[in-house]
Amino acid sequence: MRNEYIMSIIEKSVEELVSITYANENLQAYIVFNEDITQFDMNSDSILQMLKNQGIIFGIKEDVLQKELSSISPGDKILIAEGNPAVDGKNGRVEYFYEKQKQSDEKEEKRYPVRNVRKGETIAVIYPPEEGQSGTTVRGETIVPGRGKPAVIHTGKNTTYADESNDRIVAAEDGNLIIHKGGYVEVQPELVVQGNYDSQMGMLDFVGSVVINGDINPGVRMRIGKMLVVKGSIRDAYIDVGEAVIVEGGFIGKGEGRIQSEGTVKLTHVWHQQIIAKGDIEVKREIVGGRLRTSGNIIAPDATLTGGLLEAERDIVIKNLGCGEASQGKVRAGIHSGILESLEKVNGEIKLLHKQIEEIDKVVYQLVNRKIEAGSLPDDQEERLRKLRSVKNLLPQNIEALNEEKKSLQNRLEHRRDVRVKVKERVHENVVVNINGVAKIVQTEIEGAEFLERNGCIEIRALE
């Protein structure tokens, strides 16, 4: 009876001695030893065959099985097979280029927070979702990876896609880039500041237009690409503007400020400040101790100049020159020293470049002769010859550019000769009027008059 009992145990199948469990959605398979297998005729091949019969065909750890089989105890659990998990696709992403600019442009000076972008400039690049990698279960089944989600971004005002691929967003206008929640982007061409702008707010450097609904206070520095509108006044601030400047109040203070504009400047009054403009300067009331310079006209038919200097390449129209006190002021119209100085400088640069060409020709001639005689030049002299020829090729282009500048200055001289200074009410004594470089000191008070230069003399005509 005992021998029959032993034989019945020995003849137990592998499936009876071990069981299989799965984990992580069939990515892992474990064998659990239910009995002491040392009493039975069981080896790794029989277990492997059992796994195959159960459909486990991938990631089988044969080396682990062979190593652990001799020391297995009842209840032991061995990871016998392991699949490859799927790798989900990566989500699409957006790379904003203003962030790189901000990092590279950062300086110690505090700046007002804007994200400057110019028309046509890339705002963001959109990267599509990336494909994932399929996985495999221990049963050889394919695991489909999850799909990456597209990046969330939407074009808004003054932004557009660069082309039909819709993978790059560009600015349609110069301005401030705004990124809203939900990936909505827009460019605001106008920046509005509510209230006064103070120096502790930092330098304002903006490519678009700016509206200040208050005053600009002392110590402020601004660089504005387009128009500036100030609802209040400007006090002792340094402001550079790419287009027009409109100030509803005045430009006032201790004379520690400057407005420089590529366009026109309009304001109510100027006290002890400097304005430089390429367009016309318009002043509604008084100009006290200021210095105004423009390539256009100075238009102030209701204003009085008390001290200071007005310079215009074209006409000057004003209500009163001087006020009967000691500080009377000066006005210059037409050709002024700035143009003549620029013309003299350009002529000097042209002459210098021609001299450089002559000197280069001499040295090149010497080096070429040495090369012909010796058959070659030392490396340093060969490099010098190459550089000299390269520089010589650039110099004619520089001369041509300077000649164009010279022509422009000459045209400005020619077209600024027929200019006038018109005083609508009164010219006080000791005022200096300079037209096309010809100066006249007014000795006695004059009622409404027009000053012009003819043949090197200042003519004074009554206003009609």
C-alpha positions as a printed Julia matrix, in Angstrom:
464×3 Matrix{Float64}:
  0.0     0.0     0.0
  2.84    2.42    0.84
  4.57    1.98   -2.55
  1.3     2.66   -4.34
  0.96    5.96   -2.35
  4.47    7.14   -3.29
  3.92    6.38   -6.95
  0.73    8.41   -6.93
  2.65   11.45   -5.66
  5.47   11.05   -8.1
  3.03   10.87  -10.94
  1.47   14.28  -10.1
  1.57   16.66  -13.06
  3.48   19.92  -13.09
  0.19   21.77  -13.23
 -0.73   20.18   -9.9
  2.57   21.06   -8.23
  2.81   24.71   -9.32
  0.31   27.39  -10.18
  0.6    30.53  -12.29
 -0.54   34.04  -11.34
 -0.51   37.2   -13.41
  0.06   40.82  -12.46
 -0.04   44.27  -14.07
 -2.42   43.29  -16.85
 -0.41   40.26  -17.93
  2.9    42.1   -17.96
  4.2    39.76  -15.27
  3.74   36.03  -14.64
  4.66   34.29  -11.4
  4.88   30.58  -10.58
  3.88   29.55   -7.07
  5.19   26.23   -5.76
  2.4    24.46   -3.95
  4.46   21.47   -2.71
  8.03   20.36   -2.14
  9.04   19.53   -5.7
 12.22   17.71   -4.64
 10.06   14.6    -4.12
  8.98   14.67   -7.73
 10.54   14.15  -11.09
 10.28   17.79  -12.23
 12.88   19.94  -13.96
 13.01   23.29  -15.69
 12.07   21.81  -19.05
  8.82   20.51  -17.68
  8.0    23.9   -16.18
  8.86   25.65  -19.44
  6.59   23.3   -21.29
  3.84   24.06  -18.82
  4.32   27.79  -19.4
  4.04   27.25  -23.12
  0.91   25.21  -22.62
 -0.53   28.09  -20.6
  0.26   30.52  -23.43
  3.2    32.26  -21.72
  5.65   32.76  -24.59
  7.31   36.15  -24.05
  9.91   37.38  -21.6
 10.47   34.01  -19.91
 13.33   34.12  -17.4
 14.92   30.72  -17.99
 18.1    31.62  -16.15
 16.13   32.52  -13.02
 14.21   29.25  -13.19
 17.34   27.12  -13.46
 19.02   29.0   -10.64
 16.12   28.92   -8.19
 14.67   25.47   -8.91
 17.04   23.58   -6.63
 16.24   25.65   -3.55
 12.52   26.08   -3.9
 10.27   25.61   -0.86
  6.52   25.21   -0.76
  4.8    28.61   -1.06
  7.71   30.26   -2.85
  6.79   32.66   -5.65
  9.11   33.39   -8.58
  8.76   36.01  -11.32
  9.07   33.7   -14.29
  8.16   35.99  -17.19
  8.01   39.71  -17.76
  6.65   41.61  -20.74
  7.54   45.01  -22.11
  5.19   47.8   -21.03
  3.92   50.17  -23.68
  5.37   53.67  -23.67
  2.66   56.23  -24.22
  3.24   58.89  -26.83
  4.46   62.26  -25.58
  2.06   65.15  -25.64
  2.62   67.93  -28.12
  4.32   70.99  -26.71
  4.73   74.69  -27.38
  8.08   76.45  -27.29
  7.73   80.18  -26.67
 10.6    82.19  -28.07
 10.04   85.31  -25.98
 11.36   83.33  -22.98
 14.75   82.87  -24.66
 14.87   86.58  -25.53
 14.03   87.53  -21.97
 16.88   85.4   -20.62
 19.42   86.75  -23.1
 18.29   90.39  -22.75
 18.09   90.54  -18.95
 20.11   93.34  -17.38
 20.48   94.64  -13.88
 18.38   97.7   -14.67
 14.77   97.28  -13.62
 12.36   97.22  -16.56
  8.64   97.53  -16.92
  7.26   94.04  -17.65
  6.45   93.7   -21.34
  7.1    90.93  -23.87
  8.24   92.75  -26.99
  7.6    91.07  -30.32
  7.89   92.53  -33.8
  5.74   91.92  -36.85
  6.76   88.66  -38.49
  8.72   87.52  -35.44
  8.22   83.95  -34.3
  6.21   83.81  -31.08
  5.93   80.07  -30.65
  6.75   76.79  -32.37
  4.21   73.99  -32.01
  5.55   70.45  -31.81
  3.08   67.62  -32.59
  2.51   64.65  -30.28
  5.15   61.92  -30.55
  4.28   58.32  -31.34
  4.46   55.89  -28.45
  6.06   52.42  -28.38
  3.95   49.28  -28.36
  4.36   46.81  -25.51
  4.04   43.01  -25.27
  2.43   40.91  -22.53
  3.91   37.62  -21.33
  1.3    35.94  -23.52
  2.68   37.68  -26.6
 -0.23   40.1   -26.87
  0.46   43.57  -28.24
 -0.19   46.48  -25.88
 -1.27   49.57  -27.78
  0.35   52.72  -26.38
 -1.67   55.78  -25.41
 -1.68   58.62  -27.91
 -0.06   61.94  -27.0
 -2.37   64.92  -26.85
 -1.9    67.9   -29.18
 -0.51   71.08  -27.66
 -3.15   73.61  -26.7
 -2.56   77.02  -28.31
 -4.84   79.38  -30.22
 -4.06   82.42  -32.34
 -5.68   85.63  -31.19
 -5.56   89.28  -32.16
 -2.52   90.28  -34.21
 -1.13   86.75  -34.35
 -1.23   84.25  -37.2
  0.27   80.99  -38.41
  3.38   81.41  -40.51
  2.19   78.97  -43.18
 -0.25   76.16  -43.91
  1.64   73.7   -41.73
  0.26   75.53  -38.66
  3.35   74.69  -36.65
  4.65   78.21  -36.08
  2.86   81.31  -34.8
  4.15   84.76  -35.7
  3.22   88.29  -34.7
  1.09   90.2   -37.19
  1.95   93.54  -35.51
  4.62   95.0   -33.26
  3.53   94.92  -29.66
  3.24   93.22  -26.29
  2.75   89.45  -26.33
 -0.01   88.29  -24.01
 -0.49   84.6   -23.22
 -3.91   83.9   -21.73
 -5.05   80.84  -19.88
 -6.0    78.05  -22.23
 -3.19   78.8   -24.67
 -4.77   81.87  -26.27
 -2.08   84.27  -27.54
 -2.41   87.81  -28.8
 -0.22   90.82  -29.5
 -1.33   94.17  -28.15
  0.14   96.99  -30.25
 -0.74   99.59  -27.62
  0.31   99.57  -23.98
 -1.91  101.56  -21.61
 -0.62  102.59  -18.18
 -3.26  103.79  -15.76
 -2.19  106.7   -13.56
  1.29  108.2   -13.25
  4.47  106.51  -14.42
  7.22  106.73  -11.79
 10.9   105.86  -11.91
 10.49  102.9    -9.53
  8.38  101.21  -12.21
 11.58  100.73  -14.21
 12.62  101.64  -17.72
  9.86  101.22  -20.27
 11.21   99.68  -23.48
  8.33   98.9   -25.83
  8.14   98.38  -29.6
  4.54   99.56  -29.94
  2.59  102.65  -28.87
  2.12  103.78  -25.28
 -0.67  105.72  -23.57
  0.02  107.14  -20.09
 -3.21  108.13  -18.34
 -1.38  110.45  -15.98
  2.03  112.12  -15.64
  5.52  110.85  -16.4
  7.54  111.75  -13.33
 11.23  112.67  -12.87
 13.92  110.07  -13.49
 11.85  107.97  -15.88
 13.49  106.54  -18.99
 11.44  105.3   -21.94
 12.21  103.9   -25.38
  9.05  103.59  -27.44
  8.92  102.19  -30.96
  5.81  104.01  -32.14
  3.55  106.71  -30.67
  3.5   108.14  -27.15
  0.36  109.81  -25.75
  0.53  111.38  -22.27
 -2.71  112.6   -20.71
 -0.84  114.63  -18.1
  2.63  116.24  -18.15
  6.21  115.0   -18.43
  8.72  116.04  -15.76
 12.48  115.67  -16.18
 12.31  112.35  -18.06
 14.38  110.94  -20.93
 12.16  109.63  -23.68
 12.99  108.28  -27.16
 10.03  107.76  -29.47
  9.88  106.21  -32.95
  6.82  108.14  -34.11
  4.7   111.02  -32.8
  4.55  112.39  -29.26
  1.34  113.97  -27.94
  1.39  115.49  -24.45
 -1.83  117.08  -23.23
  0.08  118.92  -20.5
  3.62  120.2   -20.74
  7.26  119.13  -20.6
  8.48  120.73  -17.39
 11.02  120.49  -14.59
 14.59  121.49  -13.81
 15.97  120.98  -17.29
 17.04  117.39  -16.61
 14.99  115.75  -19.34
 14.83  115.25  -23.09
 12.31  114.09  -25.65
 13.71  112.72  -28.9
 11.2   111.81  -31.59
 11.41  110.44  -35.12
  8.04  112.08  -35.77
  6.11  115.12  -34.6
  5.85  116.46  -31.05
  2.73  118.23  -29.75
  2.39  119.67  -26.25
  1.0   122.63  -24.32
  4.14  124.2   -22.85
  7.88  123.62  -22.36
  9.82  124.72  -19.31
 13.61  124.34  -19.31
 13.63  121.1   -21.31
 15.1   119.81  -24.56
 13.12  118.45  -27.5
 14.67  116.97  -30.63
 12.33  115.91  -33.45
 12.45  115.01  -37.11
  8.87  116.12  -37.59
  7.18  119.37  -36.64
  7.1   120.6   -33.05
  3.82  122.21  -31.96
  3.5   124.2   -28.72
  0.2   125.71  -27.62
  1.35  128.2   -24.97
  4.74  129.18  -23.55
  8.33  128.07  -24.07
 10.48  129.06  -21.1
 14.21  128.4   -21.18
 13.81  125.35  -23.38
 15.75  124.15  -26.38
 13.71  122.85  -29.3
 15.32  121.45  -32.44
 13.56  119.96  -35.44
 14.13  118.98  -39.05
 10.65  120.35  -39.74
  8.69  123.39  -38.55
  8.15  124.87  -35.11
  4.48  125.8   -34.92
  3.51  127.88  -31.87
  1.11  130.61  -33.07
 -0.26  131.18  -29.56
  2.98  130.69  -27.6
  5.61  133.03  -26.21
  9.34  132.24  -26.16
 11.09  133.43  -23.01
 14.75  132.5   -23.07
 16.03  129.31  -24.61
 16.59  128.41  -28.24
 14.37  127.35  -31.13
 16.02  125.61  -34.1
 14.09  124.52  -37.19
 15.25  123.56  -40.64
 11.96  124.94  -41.95
  9.67  127.72  -40.75
  9.14  128.99  -37.22
  5.74  130.46  -36.37
  5.24  131.97  -32.91
  3.08  134.56  -31.17
  5.77  136.45  -29.21
  9.56  136.4   -29.17
 10.86  137.5   -25.8
  8.92  139.17  -23.0
 10.73  142.42  -22.32
 13.05  140.94  -19.73
 16.77  140.24  -19.88
 16.51  136.63  -21.07
 15.05  136.96  -24.54
 16.01  133.81  -26.39
 17.25  132.87  -29.84
 15.66  131.4   -32.95
 17.4   129.68  -35.86
 15.71  128.65  -39.06
 16.96  127.01  -42.25
 20.53  125.84  -42.5
 22.07  125.36  -39.12
 25.44  124.26  -37.9
 24.34  120.65  -37.43
 23.9   120.06  -41.16
 27.13  121.84  -42.04
 29.02  119.9   -39.39
 27.59  116.61  -40.67
 28.52  117.5   -44.24
 32.06  118.39  -43.2
 32.34  115.11  -41.29
 31.14  113.05  -44.27
 33.58  114.78  -46.62
 36.4   114.02  -44.19
 35.42  110.35  -43.99
 35.29  110.04  -47.78
 38.74  111.6   -48.09
 40.09  109.24  -45.41
 38.72  106.15  -47.18
 40.3   107.16  -50.47
 43.61  107.59  -48.66
 43.22  104.12  -47.11
 42.68  102.61  -50.56
 45.9   104.22  -51.78
 47.86  102.92  -48.8
 46.42   99.41  -49.2
 47.31   99.41  -52.9
 50.92  100.22  -52.05
 51.23   97.4   -49.5
 49.43   94.9   -51.75
 51.77   95.83  -54.63
 54.82   95.17  -52.42
 53.5    91.82  -51.16
 52.55   90.62  -54.65
 56.01   91.48  -55.98
 57.63   89.55  -53.13
 55.42   86.57  -53.88
 56.35   86.67  -57.58
 60.05   86.9   -56.79
 60.11   84.25  -54.06
 57.39   81.99  -55.42
 55.43   82.18  -52.14
 54.97   84.23  -49.01
 55.29   83.25  -45.35
 51.95   82.32  -43.83
 51.58   85.53  -41.84
 52.26   87.7   -44.9
 49.9    85.6   -47.05
 47.19   86.11  -44.44
 47.9    89.84  -44.37
 47.6    89.99  -48.17
 44.26   88.21  -48.0
 42.9    90.56  -45.34
 44.08   93.68  -47.17
 42.34   92.58  -50.36
 39.19   91.84  -48.41
 39.22   95.27  -46.76
 39.86   96.98  -50.09
 36.8    95.27  -51.59
 34.62   96.73  -48.83
 35.9   100.3   -48.95
 34.21  101.3   -52.26
 30.85  100.24  -50.77
 31.52  102.44  -47.74
 32.46  105.35  -49.99
 29.28  104.89  -52.0
 27.17  104.93  -48.83
 28.9   108.12  -47.65
 28.35  109.76  -51.04
 24.63  109.0   -50.71
 24.63  110.57  -47.27
 26.51  113.57  -48.66
 23.94  113.95  -51.42
 21.12  113.85  -48.87
 22.78  116.53  -46.73
 23.35  118.72  -49.76
 19.69  118.37  -50.71
 18.69  119.39  -47.21
 20.87  122.48  -47.51
 19.36  123.35  -50.86
 15.74  122.9   -49.83
 15.94  124.69  -46.51
 17.0   128.1   -47.83
 13.58  129.64  -48.4
 12.43  129.64  -44.79
 10.76  132.22  -42.59
 10.38  133.19  -38.97
  6.87  134.57  -38.42
  6.04  136.43  -35.22
  2.32  137.1   -34.99
  2.28  139.76  -32.27
  5.53  141.11  -30.85
  9.32  140.73  -31.11
 11.05  142.18  -28.05
 14.45  143.76  -28.15
 17.64  141.7   -27.79
 16.08  138.63  -29.39
 18.49  136.96  -31.85
 17.04  135.75  -35.15
 19.29  133.53  -37.29
 18.22  132.33  -40.75
 20.51  130.24  -42.95
 23.45  131.22  -40.77
 22.78  134.96  -40.98
 22.04  136.47  -37.57
 20.27  139.65  -36.5
 19.85  141.08  -33.02
 16.57  142.94  -32.7
 17.39  146.38  -31.33
 13.88  147.72  -30.81
 10.53  146.11  -30.25
  8.7   145.09  -33.43
  5.01  144.45  -33.87
  4.0   141.36  -35.87
  6.73  140.64  -38.42
  8.17  138.07  -40.79
 11.93  137.47  -40.94
 13.66  135.93  -43.98
 17.15  135.76  -45.42
 17.96  137.3   -48.79
 21.48  137.49  -50.19
 23.16  137.24  -46.84
 20.93  139.76  -45.09
 17.91  139.47  -42.82
 14.81  141.15  -44.17
 11.96  142.1   -41.87
  8.52  142.39  -43.37
  5.24  143.32  -41.8
  2.74  140.53  -41.58
 -0.2   140.92  -43.91
